[in-house]
Amino acid sequence: MYGLRARAPPHAELLLEHGYDVSGLTPRSVSSYPNLTEIKDRIEVVRADVNDQLALVRALRAFRPHEVYNLASVSFVPMSWEEPVLTAELAAVGATSLLEASFEELVTLLVDAELERLGRARQREESSQ
């Protein structure tokens, strides 16, 4: 599961409830995971960047998953507007790296998208003015 730090804990809990073994990737720059308190003893956390394709391949080879969930994104919508390059890197480069790594290791890749990340939040804001 990619994007473990921000959006994934509820998804991870659901998978754990259904008997899945859950491993998650979180950025190397992050050292604490307060949102994972309730599940941290039941998941494996791997520190790597989603834009690092070699690290992704290594993680996939180490864990041999059947499914990969890509939930990595800028998790605070206003920040995505303030940091457009970072947002593009996560959405495009990160997703492409993960897609390539998934092809190489022959796993199913599931990608989650939100309307806010695709610009709908800004459209609503502009239309209300």
N, C-alpha and C positions, 0 to 999 in steps of 0.2 A: 504494500500500500504506500503510495507516494503522496506526500502532503499530510503526513501524520501529525505534524505539530499543530496545525490550525483547524482544518475542517473534518478530519478523519475520525476523531474519537467516537462519535456516535455510530459511524459506519463500522469501525473496528468492533465496538461492543455488539452490534447486530451479528456480525460474522462470528464472533466468539460464542454467542448464544446459539448459533446454528452449527457449532462444532468445528469451525475452521481454526486452523493454526494461523495466527496473524503475525506478520513481520512488517515493519514500517520503516520508511526512509525519512529522515529529517535532515535539514541542512547542517553541514559541518560547523557553521558559525553559531549554532544554538547549543547551549549547554544545559538548559533546564527545560522541563516539560510539565508545567503545572496542570495543563489540561489532561494529562494522561494519568493522573494520580490513581484513579479508580481501576485502571486496567494495566498499569505498567508492569505488574508481576505476571501478567498473562500474555504479553506480547514481546517480541524481539525488536529492539530499536537499532537501526543501522544509520550511522552518520555518513552521509554522502550528498553531493549536490545533484539535483535532477538534470542539470545541464552537462554533467560529466558522464558521457556514454560508457566509458570503460568501467567506471564505478557501478553503473547500473547493470552492466553485463556481469560483473563480479558478484553483485548482490543476487541477481537471478540465478547464477550458477550455484551459489552457496545455498540458497533456500529452495530451489527447484519448485517454484509455485505453479499451480494449475491456472490461476487467474492473477492478474495484476490490475489494481485500481489506481488510476491517476487522479488524485484530488489536489495536486500541487497547484498553488496559485498565490497571488497576492491576496491575503485573506481580509483586508480592510479596503473596501471599495474606494473611499476617497484617496487612499494611498496609490491605488492603481492609476488614478488620474495625475497624481503628483510624480509618480515614478513610471512613466510610460515605457521606458527602455527595459526596466526590470520586469514589468508586466509582460512585455512582448517576449523577452527571453524565456520566462517561465511558460507562457502559453504556446510559443512557437518552437523555440530551440529545445526546451525541456521536453515538450510533448514529442518532438521529432526524435530526440535522443532515446526516449523511452520506447517509442514505436520501433525504432531500429533495433534496440536491445531485445525487445520482445520477439521480433521476427527472428533474430539470431538464435534465441533460446526456445522458440516455438511455444509461447504461452499466449493465453487469451488476454487481451488488453481491454479494459473497460475504462472509459473516460467520462468524467462528470463535468458538466458545464452549467453555469448559472447565467441567467439573463443579465444580471448586474455586470458580470465580467464581459459581456458582449455589448455593453453600452446602454442597455435599457434604463438603468438608474438615471443616467444623465438626460436621456430623452424625457423621462417623466418630470425631472427637475426643470428642464427648459420649457416644457409644455405648460407648466403651472404658472409661469411668469407672465 
